[in-house]
Amino acid sequence: MKKVVNGLQAFGKSLFAPILLLPIIGLFIAFGNVFGNGNLAQYVPFLEIPIIQNTGKFISASAVSILQNLALIFAVGIPIGLAKKDKGYAALTGLVTFVIFINAMHQVLELAGRIVPADAMQLSGQAMVLNVQVLEMGVFSGIMLGALVGILHNKFCDIEFKGVFAIYSGHRFVAILAIPSAMILGALAAEFWPIAQNGITALATGIKNLGVFGLLVYGFLERILIPTGLHHLVYTPFLYTELGGVAHIGSEIIYGARNIYFAEMADPAIKVLSDTVNWDARGLSKMFGLMGAALAMYVTADKKKKKMAKAILFPAAFTSFLLGVTEPLEFAFLFTAPLLFVVHAILTGTGMMLLSIFGVHAIGANGFIDFLLYNLPLGTTKSNWPMFIVVGLLMAALYFIIFRFLILKLNLKTPGREDEAAAETNSQEKSTTKKVIPNGPPAELGATIIGALGGSDNIENVDNCYTRLRLILKDPNAVNEQVLKETGSKGIIKSGNNVQVVYGLNVKSVRDQVDQQLGGI
């Protein structure tokens, strides 16, 4: 079971490479809409100038084209996340493997006489991918091939041959294995993907039939799995596959909630965003719910400790509200009052359900900055964004009332309510431990973190996601959590040999300093 969990965590981590890139694409689409949509022109007259309108449309249309090539992005990005070394070669192998896969599938379809005319592709489940007509697999093909290449790369990239075969060693041998594998998978997909497609359609229909309750369950699962790092496996299929919806936009069929609203943002013919946008409304709890939770924890803190609680809670709440980065605040109560985290997960799903009930179609995946950039240029008719704020304020009130009640009723040990003995121990530890600032000298910070992780010999792999340093350690029990906290860590999560250290938005700088000391793992 431990191996399965470790494998899922590694796979979830690998999804970050493509997933973190796509919101950047969305920002360019939103930026193009600011100038090319026309809704703001009645308030800002200079936006009516044709060259500004055309520039906006140019930016938006150029960025939205990535939605038709998401499978390629995943096929290249996942090997980068999975590879323990030579990530560039892994990505290149992923690219080559994907191209061979789609052409192998096309050849089987053509030999079997199953290639349909262009005007019949949509009804027959076929599509053009990199100018090759194949069965429409969406991002599933990229995920499958990316995982395959990542596994092969890690297993065989160090293999060495001697003599005349030495040229086929290492990453070349990985390609030798990956290319025929892609051909075989392409042939198999041509025959069996329609069966899998029917299963996915049935699953999507079943979730849809749950109505608003399906959103509640989805929101709960996505949040409750945050401590395990497996939450990406919940939301990714809904954002990028037909589980999150199917829409006919322009001349294209778009799959996945995020893909749909990106395409609808760029299409002036779409008057109202689809309700599938609510599968990506995870920002409701990030922007509003956790603000209410932070306020509840602050008002229930002991009078003598309110200043300390304020220093912990308010910056974390502000980061969650503006940027959608929740870990610094969630980890403030996750371990000391886990019941509150369960309640937080339930309320997250409840908020998404309320958005659907009230017919809100605003884009709210992350923080308030993204919320403004995405929704304001669309206007109130297309996104109904003021109602998102109304529901958000309602959720903030619910969070505050429920958190405050539970904290006082059950005497939960949230920030500012710790036992005196524990507080004294922490104070003594802090007074005797030299504080290492996260943006301090690389040699000092990197060496301190490595030492707290059990030394360089204990570290097998180092990576990072948006807010966490993700490691594979030989002996997780060798971790000194107190020293890691002194380096700025907000929390430590252990699962088998996988250890996650939460640093927040500065995690990339921390990871670079660790890499510098290790010499690159």
Kinemage of the C-alpha trace (Angstrom):
@kinemage 1
@onewidth
@group {chain A} dominant
@subgroup {mainchain}
@vectorlist {calphas} color= white
{ca met a 1} P 0.000 0.000 0.000
{ca lys a 2} L 2.865 2.344 0.844
{ca lys a 3} L 4.350 1.855 -2.634
{ca val a 4} L 0.997 2.694 -4.206
{ca val a 5} L 0.684 5.910 -2.184
{ca asn a 6} L 4.286 6.867 -2.973
{ca gly a 7} L 3.667 6.229 -6.652
{ca leu a 8} L 0.495 8.330 -6.664
{ca gln a 9} L 2.285 11.163 -4.893
{ca ala a 10} L 5.108 11.089 -7.431
{ca phe a 11} L 2.601 11.101 -10.273
{ca gly a 12} L 0.614 13.936 -8.681
{ca lys a 13} L 3.827 15.927 -8.369
{ca ser a 14} L 4.643 15.366 -12.038
{ca leu a 15} L 1.391 17.035 -13.076
{ca phe a 16} L 2.667 20.347 -11.746
{ca ala a 17} L 4.888 21.072 -14.735
{ca pro a 18} L 1.980 21.381 -17.205
{ca ile a 19} L -0.693 22.450 -14.714
{ca leu a 20} L 1.229 25.462 -13.391
{ca leu a 21} L 1.898 26.612 -16.953
{ca leu a 22} L -1.758 26.718 -17.998
{ca pro a 23} L -2.903 29.489 -15.636
{ca ile a 24} L -0.222 31.666 -17.249
{ca ile a 25} L -1.879 30.960 -20.595
{ca gly a 26} L -5.172 31.951 -19.001
{ca leu a 27} L -3.727 35.270 -17.868
{ca phe a 28} L -2.678 36.063 -21.437
{ca ile a 29} L -6.188 35.214 -22.618
{ca ala a 30} L -7.596 37.482 -19.920
{ca phe a 31} L -5.112 40.231 -20.824
{ca gly a 32} L -6.178 39.997 -24.468
{ca asn a 33} L -9.812 40.238 -23.397
{ca val a 34} L -9.130 43.468 -21.544
{ca phe a 35} L -8.275 45.140 -24.857
{ca gly a 36} L -10.211 43.052 -27.368
{ca asn a 37} L -13.458 42.085 -25.669
{ca gly a 38} L -15.128 45.475 -25.982
{ca asn a 39} L -17.113 45.323 -22.747
{ca leu a 40} L -14.832 47.853 -21.080
{ca ala a 41} L -14.912 50.262 -24.015
{ca gln a 42} L -18.028 52.016 -22.701
{ca tyr a 43} L -16.054 52.953 -19.574
{ca val a 44} L -12.613 53.415 -21.161
{ca pro a 45} L -13.163 55.047 -24.575
{ca phe a 46} L -9.641 54.527 -25.942
{ca leu a 47} L -10.295 50.762 -25.958
{ca glu a 48} L -12.606 51.350 -28.951
{ca ile a 49} L -9.610 52.146 -31.167
{ca pro a 50} L -9.442 49.346 -33.814
{ca ile a 51} L -5.717 48.692 -33.429
{ca ile a 52} L -6.171 48.139 -29.669
{ca gln a 53} L -9.146 45.872 -30.246
{ca asn a 54} L -7.238 43.851 -32.835
{ca thr a 55} L -4.156 43.605 -30.624
{ca gly a 56} L -6.301 42.205 -27.820
{ca lys a 57} L -7.906 39.656 -30.135
{ca phe a 58} L -4.472 38.696 -31.483
{ca ile a 59} L -3.115 38.004 -27.975
{ca ser a 60} L -6.219 36.103 -26.860
{ca ala a 61} L -6.536 33.948 -29.987
{ca ser a 62} L -2.827 33.128 -29.979
{ca ala a 63} L -2.915 31.962 -26.358
{ca val a 64} L -6.145 29.972 -26.620
{ca ser a 65} L -4.625 27.793 -29.358
{ca ile a 66} L -2.748 25.868 -26.667
{ca leu a 67} L -6.050 24.241 -25.663
{ca gln a 68} L -5.998 22.140 -28.832
{ca asn a 69} L -2.541 20.784 -27.935
{ca leu a 70} L -2.840 20.025 -24.240
{ca ala a 71} L -2.035 16.345 -24.713
{ca leu a 72} L 1.387 17.306 -26.081
{ca ile a 73} L 1.967 19.631 -23.114
{ca phe a 74} L 1.277 16.780 -20.683
{ca ala a 75} L 3.352 14.288 -22.692
{ca val a 76} L 6.357 16.602 -22.389
{ca gly a 77} L 5.653 18.028 -18.938
{ca ile a 78} L 5.017 14.836 -16.974
{ca pro a 79} L 8.438 13.286 -17.768
{ca ile a 80} L 10.021 16.513 -16.498
{ca gly a 81} L 8.209 16.050 -13.200
{ca leu a 82} L 8.928 12.323 -12.899
{ca ala a 83} L 12.557 12.261 -14.038
{ca lys a 84} L 15.101 12.196 -11.227
{ca lys a 85} L 17.911 13.390 -13.541
{ca asp a 86} L 18.452 14.518 -17.138
{ca lys a 87} L 14.984 16.069 -17.230
{ca gly a 88} L 15.638 17.669 -20.610
{ca tyr a 89} L 16.256 14.301 -22.262
{ca ala a 90} L 13.116 12.928 -20.598
{ca ala a 91} L 11.052 15.792 -22.035
{ca leu a 92} L 12.520 15.289 -25.517
{ca thr a 93} L 11.723 11.578 -25.361
{ca gly a 94} L 8.167 12.465 -24.319
{ca leu a 95} L 7.795 14.720 -27.364
{ca val a 96} L 9.114 12.087 -29.777
{ca thr a 97} L 6.985 9.378 -28.187
{ca phe a 98} L 3.806 11.443 -28.497
{ca val a 99} L 4.365 12.190 -32.178
{ca ile a 100} L 4.971 8.498 -32.920
{ca phe a 101} L 1.914 7.508 -30.865
{ca ile a 102} L -0.553 9.675 -32.787
{ca asn a 103} L 0.893 8.640 -36.146
{ca ala a 104} L 0.736 4.963 -35.171
{ca met a 105} L -2.927 5.382 -34.236
{ca his a 106} L -3.601 7.180 -37.518
{ca gln a 107} L -1.985 4.380 -39.511
{ca val a 108} L -4.158 1.738 -37.862
{ca leu a 109} L -7.303 3.781 -38.483
{ca glu a 110} L -6.303 4.354 -42.095
{ca leu a 111} L -5.441 0.700 -42.767
{ca ala a 112} L -8.780 -0.309 -41.254
{ca gly a 113} L -10.645 2.208 -43.402
{ca arg a 114} L -11.966 4.062 -40.350
{ca ile a 115} L -10.757 7.574 -41.231
{ca val a 116} L -13.862 9.732 -41.701
{ca pro a 117} L -14.287 12.945 -43.744
{ca ala a 118} L -13.486 16.215 -42.013
{ca asp a 119} L -17.145 17.206 -41.631
{ca ala a 120} L -17.896 13.929 -39.813
{ca met a 121} L -14.979 13.930 -37.357
{ca gln a 122} L -16.828 15.428 -34.415
{ca leu a 123} L -19.699 12.949 -34.551
{ca ser a 124} L -17.333 9.988 -34.935
{ca gly a 125} L -15.042 10.952 -32.050
{ca gln a 126} L -12.060 11.834 -34.241
{ca ala a 127} L -9.990 15.013 -34.264
{ca met a 128} L -6.876 16.583 -35.733
{ca val a 129} L -3.869 16.518 -33.402
{ca leu a 130} L -0.691 18.125 -34.781
{ca asn a 131} L -2.282 17.835 -38.229
{ca val a 132} L -2.816 14.078 -37.770
{ca gln a 133} L -6.340 12.651 -37.725
{ca val a 134} L -6.782 10.359 -34.719
{ca leu a 135} L -9.353 9.354 -32.131
{ca glu a 136} L -10.106 12.194 -29.708
{ca met a 137} L -8.368 11.170 -26.468
{ca gly a 138} L -7.908 14.616 -24.996
{ca val a 139} L -5.172 14.856 -22.371
{ca phe a 140} L -5.441 11.146 -21.526
{ca ser a 141} L -2.984 10.277 -24.291
{ca gly a 142} L -0.467 12.834 -23.036
{ca ile a 143} L -0.825 11.689 -19.426
{ca met a 144} L -0.410 8.030 -20.399
{ca leu a 145} L 2.661 8.612 -22.564
{ca gly a 146} L 4.214 11.080 -20.139
{ca ala a 147} L 3.929 8.559 -17.310
{ca leu a 148} L 5.348 5.787 -19.514
{ca val a 149} L 8.370 7.859 -20.523
{ca gly a 150} L 8.959 9.015 -16.946
{ca ile a 151} L 8.980 5.427 -15.650
{ca leu a 152} L 11.241 4.152 -18.434
{ca his a 153} L 13.596 7.093 -18.014
{ca asn a 154} L 14.076 6.570 -14.281
{ca lys a 155} L 14.565 2.845 -14.684
{ca phe a 156} L 16.921 2.745 -17.660
{ca cys a 157} L 18.617 6.159 -18.082
{ca asp a 158} L 21.706 4.932 -16.176
{ca ile a 159} L 22.173 1.709 -18.108
{ca glu a 160} L 25.582 1.407 -19.778
{ca phe a 161} L 26.633 -0.824 -22.675
{ca lys a 162} L 30.176 -1.574 -23.734
{ca gly a 163} L 31.923 -1.761 -27.069
{ca val a 164} L 30.053 -0.910 -30.255
{ca phe a 165} L 26.745 -0.731 -28.389
{ca ala a 166} L 27.961 2.009 -26.023
{ca ile a 167} L 26.283 4.653 -28.179
{ca tyr a 168} L 22.884 3.196 -27.243
{ca ser a 169} L 23.425 3.637 -23.503
{ca gly a 170} L 21.537 5.912 -21.136
{ca his a 171} L 18.761 8.120 -22.486
{ca arg a 172} L 19.181 6.649 -25.983
{ca phe a 173} L 18.215 3.242 -24.606
{ca val a 174} L 15.154 4.862 -23.048
{ca ala a 175} L 14.163 6.087 -26.523
{ca ile a 176} L 14.766 2.603 -27.959
{ca leu a 177} L 12.236 1.248 -25.471
{ca ala a 178} L 9.780 4.167 -25.646
{ca ile a 179} L 9.392 4.340 -29.442
{ca pro a 180} L 8.103 0.783 -30.030
{ca ser a 181} L 6.004 1.109 -26.867
{ca ala a 182} L 4.369 4.196 -28.393
{ca met a 183} L 3.672 2.298 -31.624
{ca ile a 184} L 2.045 -0.567 -29.718
{ca leu a 185} L 0.001 1.795 -27.553
{ca gly a 186} L -1.112 3.743 -30.628
{ca ala a 187} L -2.343 0.557 -32.265
{ca leu a 188} L -4.106 -0.586 -29.110
{ca ala a 189} L -5.701 2.834 -28.590
{ca ala a 190} L -7.133 2.747 -32.114
{ca glu a 191} L -8.947 -0.473 -31.216
{ca phe a 192} L -9.856 -0.080 -27.554
{ca trp a 193} L -10.150 3.649 -26.846
{ca pro a 194} L -13.829 3.766 -27.924
{ca ile a 195} L -14.561 1.323 -25.069
{ca ala a 196} L -12.703 3.504 -22.575
{ca gln a 197} L -14.474 6.553 -23.989
{ca asn a 198} L -17.853 4.993 -23.296
{ca gly a 199} L -16.766 4.323 -19.700
{ca ile a 200} L -15.627 7.923 -19.226
{ca thr a 201} L -18.875 9.211 -20.691
{ca ala a 202} L -20.855 7.003 -18.301
{ca leu a 203} L -18.812 8.269 -15.343
{ca ala a 204} L -19.300 11.899 -16.395
{ca thr a 205} L -23.030 11.303 -16.780
{ca gly a 206} L -23.200 9.688 -13.341
{ca ile a 207} L -21.462 12.660 -11.724
{ca lys a 208} L -23.707 15.076 -13.592
{ca asn a 209} L -26.766 13.166 -12.410
{ca leu a 210} L -25.701 13.851 -8.817
{ca gly a 211} L -26.506 17.470 -9.523
{ca val a 212} L -25.182 20.039 -7.067
{ca phe a 213} L -24.314 17.264 -4.606
{ca gly a 214} L -21.616 16.144 -7.030
{ca leu a 215} L -19.909 19.532 -6.627
{ca leu a 216} L -20.038 19.169 -2.844
{ca val a 217} L -18.355 15.754 -2.946
{ca tyr a 218} L -15.794 16.986 -5.472
{ca gly a 219} L -14.918 20.075 -3.419
{ca phe a 220} L -14.615 18.024 -0.243
{ca leu a 221} L -12.288 15.447 -1.820
{ca glu a 222} L -10.108 18.069 -3.486
{ca arg a 223} L -9.493 19.853 -0.171
{ca ile a 224} L -9.325 16.897 2.227
{ca leu a 225} L -6.496 15.379 0.165
{ca ile a 226} L -4.315 18.508 0.437
{ca pro a 227} L -2.161 17.015 3.249
{ca thr a 228} L -1.391 13.948 1.136
{ca gly a 229} L -0.489 15.885 -2.004
{ca leu a 230} L -2.970 13.751 -3.968
{ca his a 231} L -5.545 16.498 -4.547
{ca his a 232} L -4.175 17.067 -8.058
{ca leu a 233} L -5.517 13.650 -9.013
{ca val a 234} L -9.022 14.858 -8.119
{ca tyr a 235} L -9.243 18.157 -9.957
{ca thr a 236} L -7.035 17.506 -13.003
{ca pro a 237} L -9.506 15.166 -14.795
{ca phe a 238} L -12.341 17.641 -14.259
{ca leu a 239} L -10.350 20.613 -15.528
{ca tyr a 240} L -8.881 18.983 -18.624
{ca thr a 241} L -11.096 16.060 -19.666
{ca glu a 242} L -14.745 15.558 -20.441
{ca leu a 243} L -15.438 14.725 -16.809
{ca gly a 244} L -15.584 18.480 -16.349
{ca gly a 245} L -17.837 19.049 -19.340
{ca val a 246} L -17.939 19.132 -23.143
{ca ala a 247} L -18.709 22.283 -25.152
{ca his a 248} L -18.944 23.104 -28.850
{ca ile a 249} L -17.207 26.491 -29.205
{ca gly a 250} L -16.711 27.909 -32.662
{ca ser a 251} L -15.512 25.069 -34.846
{ca glu a 252} L -13.956 23.112 -31.987
{ca ile a 253} L -15.213 20.666 -29.368
{ca ile a 254} L -13.586 21.556 -26.041
{ca tyr a 255} L -13.204 19.125 -23.130
{ca gly a 256} L -12.719 20.032 -19.477
{ca ala a 257} L -13.977 22.862 -17.273
{ca arg a 258} L -10.876 25.063 -17.464
{ca asn a 259} L -10.401 24.527 -21.177
{ca ile a 260} L -14.040 25.454 -21.754
{ca tyr a 261} L -13.962 28.742 -19.905
{ca phe a 262} L -10.641 29.725 -21.450
{ca ala a 263} L -12.151 29.161 -24.893
{ca glu a 264} L -15.370 30.966 -23.943
{ca met a 265} L -13.393 33.948 -22.621
{ca ala a 266} L -11.781 34.361 -26.026
{ca asp a 267} L -15.020 33.942 -28.002
{ca pro a 268} L -17.122 37.138 -28.160
{ca ala a 269} L -20.056 35.101 -29.482
{ca ile a 270} L -20.433 33.420 -26.081
{ca lys a 271} L -22.775 35.591 -24.029
{ca val a 272} L -22.713 33.612 -20.744
{ca leu a 273} L -20.017 31.284 -19.424
{ca ser a 274} L -21.028 27.629 -19.074
{ca asp a 275} L -21.925 26.298 -15.641
{ca thr a 276} L -19.013 23.860 -15.996
{ca val a 277} L -16.859 26.734 -14.696
{ca asn a 278} L -17.952 25.768 -11.172
{ca trp a 279} L -15.722 22.670 -11.289
{ca asp a 280} L -12.854 25.169 -11.026
{ca ala a 281} L -14.426 27.423 -8.383
{ca arg a 282} L -11.919 26.281 -5.769
{ca gly a 283} L -10.969 29.894 -5.128
{ca leu a 284} L -14.178 30.587 -3.217
{ca ser a 285} L -12.797 29.098 -0.010
{ca lys a 286} L -9.334 30.495 -0.711
{ca met a 287} L -10.530 34.084 -1.106
{ca phe a 288} L -13.396 34.227 1.366
{ca gly a 289} L -13.814 31.097 3.475
{ca leu a 290} L -10.337 31.057 4.953
{ca met a 291} L -10.581 34.782 5.720
{ca gly a 292} L -13.532 33.959 7.987
{ca ala a 293} L -11.595 31.053 9.490
{ca ala a 294} L -8.581 33.262 10.211
{ca leu a 295} L -10.770 35.887 11.869
{ca ala a 296} L -12.437 33.217 14.020
{ca met a 297} L -9.067 31.892 15.174
{ca tyr a 298} L -7.898 35.423 15.948
{ca val a 299} L -10.928 36.454 18.046
{ca thr a 300} L -10.780 33.180 20.011
{ca ala a 301} L -7.069 33.521 20.788
{ca asp a 302} L -6.069 34.256 24.386
{ca lys a 303} L -5.755 37.968 25.061
{ca lys a 304} L -2.058 37.696 25.883
{ca lys a 305} L -1.388 35.808 22.650
{ca lys a 306} L -3.494 37.812 20.189
{ca lys a 307} L -0.463 39.678 18.898
{ca met a 308} L 1.294 36.383 18.138
{ca ala a 309} L -1.860 34.925 16.568
{ca lys a 310} L -2.278 38.038 14.438
{ca ala a 311} L 1.297 37.765 13.167
{ca ile a 312} L 0.647 34.172 12.085
{ca leu a 313} L -2.908 34.370 10.776
{ca phe a 314} L -3.298 37.704 9.003
{ca pro a 315} L -0.352 37.479 6.555
{ca ala a 316} L -1.351 33.892 5.736
{ca ala a 317} L -4.981 34.921 5.185
{ca phe a 318} L -3.893 37.834 2.989
{ca thr a 319} L -1.753 35.498 0.870
{ca ser a 320} L -4.676 33.093 0.494
{ca phe a 321} L -7.052 35.916 -0.469
{ca leu a 322} L -4.822 37.610 -3.018
{ca leu a 323} L -2.976 34.648 -4.563
{ca gly a 324} L -4.949 31.531 -3.614
{ca val a 325} L -1.979 30.023 -1.759
{ca thr a 326} L -3.654 28.322 1.195
{ca glu a 327} L -1.032 26.101 2.820
{ca pro a 328} L 0.441 28.708 5.226
{ca leu a 329} L -3.006 29.239 6.745
{ca glu a 330} L -4.286 25.672 6.490
{ca phe a 331} L -1.180 24.328 8.182
{ca ala a 332} L -1.757 26.728 11.064
{ca phe a 333} L -4.627 24.477 12.206
{ca leu a 334} L -4.270 21.237 10.247
{ca phe a 335} L -2.193 19.409 12.846
{ca thr a 336} L -3.355 21.144 16.024
{ca ala a 337} L -7.087 21.013 15.194
{ca pro a 338} L -7.629 18.468 12.390
{ca leu a 339} L -11.403 18.563 12.930
{ca leu a 340} L -11.371 22.123 11.603
{ca phe a 341} L -9.656 20.928 8.443
{ca val a 342} L -12.425 18.375 7.864
{ca val a 343} L -14.982 21.145 8.363
{ca his a 344} L -12.980 23.332 5.966
{ca ala a 345} L -13.152 20.590 3.311
{ca ile a 346} L -16.926 20.212 3.778
{ca leu a 347} L -17.468 23.965 3.558
{ca thr a 348} L -15.324 24.141 0.413
{ca gly a 349} L -17.669 21.689 -1.303
{ca thr a 350} L -20.691 23.500 0.126
{ca gly a 351} L -19.538 26.793 -1.368
{ca met a 352} L -19.103 25.262 -4.818
{ca met a 353} L -22.580 23.761 -4.512
{ca leu a 354} L -24.061 27.174 -3.609
{ca leu a 355} L -22.447 28.772 -6.670
{ca ser a 356} L -24.286 26.255 -8.830
{ca ile a 357} L -27.580 26.747 -6.979
{ca phe a 358} L -27.408 30.534 -7.398
{ca gly a 359} L -26.418 30.250 -11.071
{ca val a 360} L -23.029 31.910 -10.655
{ca his a 361} L -20.714 31.415 -13.638
{ca ala a 362} L -17.743 33.538 -12.574
{ca ile a 363} L -14.157 32.316 -12.889
{ca gly a 364} L -12.694 31.797 -9.430
{ca ala a 365} L -9.927 29.214 -9.415
{ca asn a 366} L -7.332 30.980 -7.290
{ca gly a 367} L -6.973 34.347 -5.587
{ca phe a 368} L -8.559 37.765 -5.953
{ca ile a 369} L -5.950 39.083 -8.408
{ca asp a 370} L -6.758 36.314 -10.891
{ca phe a 371} L -10.467 36.795 -10.175
{ca leu a 372} L -10.342 40.444 -11.230
{ca leu a 373} L -8.198 39.839 -14.315
{ca tyr a 374} L -10.452 37.058 -15.579
{ca asn a 375} L -13.902 38.422 -14.794
{ca leu a 376} L -13.884 42.214 -15.059
{ca pro a 377} L -13.194 42.297 -18.820
{ca leu a 378} L -16.054 39.837 -19.394
{ca gly a 379} L -18.695 42.029 -17.809
{ca thr a 380} L -21.398 41.070 -15.340
{ca thr a 381} L -23.672 39.403 -17.892
{ca lys a 382} L -21.129 36.894 -19.120
{ca ser a 383} L -19.699 35.880 -15.748
{ca asn a 384} L -22.160 37.147 -13.095
{ca trp a 385} L -19.102 37.884 -10.951
{ca pro a 386} L -20.813 40.124 -8.340
{ca met a 387} L -22.835 37.102 -7.185
{ca phe a 388} L -19.581 35.196 -6.690
{ca ile a 389} L -18.559 37.850 -4.166
{ca val a 390} L -21.991 37.677 -2.481
{ca val a 391} L -21.685 33.897 -2.072
{ca gly a 392} L -18.095 34.378 -0.931
{ca leu a 393} L -19.136 36.769 1.829
{ca leu a 394} L -21.810 34.287 2.906
{ca met a 395} L -19.160 31.542 3.086
{ca ala a 396} L -16.828 33.821 5.072
{ca ala a 397} L -19.611 34.308 7.612
{ca leu a 398} L -20.291 30.562 7.781
{ca tyr a 399} L -16.608 29.802 8.283
{ca phe a 400} L -16.366 32.403 11.049
{ca ile a 401} L -19.465 31.195 12.925
{ca ile a 402} L -18.678 27.481 12.655
{ca phe a 403} L -14.945 27.799 13.397
{ca arg a 404} L -15.541 30.091 16.361
{ca phe a 405} L -18.192 27.760 17.801
{ca leu a 406} L -16.035 24.626 17.461
{ca ile a 407} L -12.871 26.288 18.772
{ca leu a 408} L -14.620 27.505 21.930
{ca lys a 409} L -16.851 24.458 22.419
{ca leu a 410} L -14.066 21.885 22.012
{ca asn a 411} L -11.199 24.067 23.236
{ca leu a 412} L -9.252 23.482 20.032
{ca lys a 413} L -5.590 24.488 20.062
{ca thr a 414} L -5.521 26.959 17.204
{ca pro a 415} L -2.851 29.707 17.047
{ca gly a 416} L -2.965 31.739 20.252
{ca arg a 417} L -4.660 28.976 22.254
{ca glu a 418} L -1.718 26.647 22.858
{ca asp a 419} L -1.151 25.182 26.309
{ca glu a 420} L 1.198 27.253 28.448
{ca ala a 421} L 3.679 24.393 28.788
{ca ala a 422} L 3.852 23.940 25.034
{ca ala a 423} L 4.201 27.672 24.541
{ca glu a 424} L 7.071 27.825 27.038
{ca thr a 425} L 8.810 24.890 25.348
{ca asn a 426} L 8.487 26.553 21.957
{ca ser a 427} L 9.812 29.799 23.401
{ca gln a 428} L 12.823 28.034 24.869
{ca glu a 429} L 13.513 26.201 21.618
{ca lys a 430} L 13.365 29.465 19.688
{ca ser a 431} L 15.667 31.191 22.121
{ca thr a 432} L 18.299 28.469 21.903
{ca thr a 433} L 18.044 27.844 18.170
{ca lys a 434} L 19.582 30.211 15.691
{ca lys a 435} L 16.950 31.524 13.311
{ca val a 436} L 17.845 30.852 9.687
{ca ile a 437} L 16.080 33.253 7.346
{ca pro a 438} L 14.746 31.607 4.110
{ca asn a 439} L 16.255 34.327 1.923
{ca gly a 440} L 19.540 34.320 3.811
{ca pro a 441} L 22.945 33.164 2.545
{ca pro a 442} L 22.508 30.044 0.360
{ca ala a 443} L 25.340 28.191 2.061
{ca glu a 444} L 23.755 28.698 5.479
{ca leu a 445} L 20.132 27.974 4.540
{ca gly a 446} L 20.859 25.094 2.175
{ca ala a 447} L 23.243 23.392 4.605
{ca thr a 448} L 20.780 23.817 7.487
{ca ile a 449} L 17.878 22.291 5.544
{ca ile a 450} L 20.004 19.395 4.307
{ca gly a 451} L 21.191 18.713 7.830
{ca ala a 452} L 17.606 18.781 9.123
{ca leu a 453} L 16.654 16.255 6.431
{ca gly a 454} L 19.224 13.775 7.703
{ca gly a 455} L 22.171 14.863 5.578
{ca ser a 456} L 22.861 14.638 1.867
{ca asp a 457} L 23.247 10.846 2.015
{ca asn a 458} L 19.632 10.579 3.202
{ca ile a 459} L 18.233 12.539 0.230
{ca glu a 460} L 17.370 10.571 -2.916
{ca asn a 461} L 15.407 13.215 -4.838
{ca val a 462} L 14.541 16.908 -4.481
{ca asp a 463} L 11.721 18.689 -6.301
{ca asn a 464} L 9.156 21.351 -5.596
{ca cys a 465} L 5.624 22.331 -6.473
{ca tyr a 466} L 3.979 25.733 -6.043
{ca thr a 467} L 4.469 25.933 -2.281
{ca arg a 468} L 6.192 22.738 -1.107
{ca leu a 469} L 9.652 21.234 -1.187
{ca arg a 470} L 9.020 17.600 -2.187
{ca leu a 471} L 11.647 15.010 -1.313
{ca ile a 472} L 12.267 11.294 -1.344
{ca leu a 473} L 14.315 10.305 1.708
{ca lys a 474} L 15.930 7.012 2.621
{ca asp a 475} L 14.954 7.454 6.258
{ca pro a 476} L 12.096 9.934 6.882
{ca asn a 477} L 12.519 9.454 10.636
{ca ala a 478} L 15.838 11.313 10.441
{ca val a 479} L 14.015 14.599 9.760
{ca asn a 480} L 14.431 17.297 12.414
{ca glu a 481} L 11.125 19.143 12.163
{ca gln a 482} L 12.029 21.870 14.643
{ca val a 483} L 15.100 22.927 12.659
{ca leu a 484} L 13.039 22.963 9.454
{ca lys a 485} L 10.530 25.262 11.140
{ca glu a 486} L 13.412 27.574 12.023
{ca thr a 487} L 14.212 27.841 8.309
{ca gly a 488} L 10.695 29.120 7.611
{ca ser a 489} L 8.763 25.877 7.090
{ca lys a 490} L 5.020 26.128 7.735
{ca gly a 491} L 4.575 22.371 8.080
{ca ile a 492} L 6.013 18.917 7.312
{ca ile a 493} L 4.080 16.015 5.795
{ca lys a 494} L 5.437 12.453 5.744
{ca ser a 495} L 4.042 9.571 3.720
{ca gly a 496} L 6.374 6.609 3.385
{ca asn a 497} L 9.635 7.857 1.928
{ca asn a 498} L 7.938 10.971 0.542
{ca val a 499} L 8.398 14.092 2.658
{ca gln a 500} L 6.843 17.468 1.865
{ca val a 501} L 8.085 20.637 3.544
{ca val a 502} L 5.764 23.623 3.118
{ca tyr a 503} L 7.569 26.937 2.538
{ca gly a 504} L 5.014 28.978 0.612
{ca leu a 505} L 5.729 31.136 -2.418
{ca asn a 506} L 9.481 31.292 -1.780
{ca val a 507} L 9.858 27.519 -2.186
{ca lys a 508} L 11.679 27.856 -5.520
{ca ser a 509} L 14.393 29.947 -3.883
{ca val a 510} L 14.674 27.416 -1.058
{ca arg a 511} L 14.898 24.519 -3.520
{ca asp a 512} L 17.620 26.318 -5.524
{ca gln a 513} L 19.696 26.829 -2.388
{ca val a 514} L 19.318 23.179 -1.408
{ca asp a 515} L 20.297 22.094 -4.931
{ca gln a 516} L 23.325 24.361 -4.814
{ca gln a 517} L 24.570 22.654 -1.663
{ca leu a 518} L 23.833 19.171 -2.985
{ca gly a 519} L 25.493 19.823 -6.310
{ca gly a 520} L 22.271 18.777 -8.107
{ca ile a 521} L 20.433 15.543 -7.369
